Amino acid sequence: MPRVTRASDLEKHLKKALDSLQAETLITTQAELGSSKVSPIQTGRLRSSWFAAEGTASSEVAPEGTDSPNTDATGLRVDSSKNYHLTNNLPYVQRVALEGHVVAKGPNWFRDFVDSRVPKIQAAAAKVVKRDFEL
């Protein structure tokens, strides 16, 4: 860790590290949910409708015919003292993600992602931040 002589400098350094950790986790989670490897694809609209937002959940959905992953999380200026939401507001997303009404993936694809992949995303982000911020 960089040598700091004032508590305020240490506080700033750790705050930047936390901001980076939260940003890395949010961006990577959105990217993976937007990939064909994770989200089931019929038209691609579901994987394009994962929106990131600060403060309150986004109400956006991808327009019909959209099939490329959404990357709006990369444009957020993440502040670890704020709340962020990653949501999908398609009318059928609950049936596909939580109720298992999907053909292209197993019925528990979303729960499996949340339970097994998200902790790995968090751990990988922590490793990057630890290295980048010399923690």
Backbone hydrogen bonds, N-H to C=O, Kabsch-Sander energy under -0.5 kcal/mol:
donor,donor_aa,acceptor,acceptor_aa,energy
9,D,6,R,-0.5
10,L,6,R,-1.8
11,E,7,A,-2.6
12,K,8,S,-2.1
13,H,9,D,-2.4
14,L,10,L,-2.7
15,K,11,E,-2.2
16,K,12,K,-2.3
17,A,13,H,-1.9
18,L,14,L,-2.5
19,D,15,K,-2.7
20,S,16,K,-2.3
21,L,17,A,-2.4
22,Q,18,L,-2.5
23,A,19,D,-2.4
24,E,20,S,-2.8
25,T,21,L,-2.1
26,L,22,Q,-2.4
27,I,23,A,-2.9
28,T,24,E,-2.2
29,T,25,T,-2.3
30,Q,26,L,-2.3
31,A,27,I,-2.3
32,E,28,T,-2.5
33,L,29,T,-2.5
34,G,30,Q,-1.8
35,S,32,E,-1.3
38,V,35,S,-0.8
39,S,35,S,-2.0
48,S,44,G,-1.2
49,S,45,R,-0.6
49,S,46,L,-1.2
50,W,47,R,-0.5
51,F,49,S,-0.9
51,F,87,T,-3.2
53,A,85,H,-2.1
55,G,83,N,-3.2
56,T,54,E,-1.8
66,T,63,P,-1.9
70,N,47,R,-0.7
74,T,71,T,-1.6
75,G,72,D,-1.2
76,L,73,A,-1.2
78,V,76,L,-1.1
82,K,79,D,-2.7
85,H,53,A,-2.8
87,T,51,F,-2.7
87,T,85,H,-0.5
89,N,49,S,-0.5
89,N,60,E,-0.7
93,V,90,L,-1.6
96,V,92,Y,-2.0
97,A,93,V,-3.6
98,L,94,Q,-2.2
99,E,94,Q,-1.6
101,H,95,R,-2.6
102,V,100,G,-1.9
109,W,106,G,-1.7
112,D,108,N,-3.0
113,F,109,W,-1.9
114,V,110,F,-2.7
115,D,111,R,-3.0
116,S,112,D,-2.6
117,R,112,D,-0.8
117,R,113,F,-1.2
118,V,113,F,-2.1
120,K,116,S,-0.7
121,I,117,R,-2.3
122,Q,118,V,-2.6
123,A,119,P,-2.2
124,A,120,K,-2.5
125,A,121,I,-2.4
126,A,122,Q,-2.4
127,K,123,A,-2.0
128,V,124,A,-2.1
129,V,125,A,-2.7
130,K,126,A,-2.6
131,R,127,K,-2.0
132,D,128,V,-3.2
133,F,129,V,-2.6
134,E,131,R,-1.0
135,L,130,K,-2.4
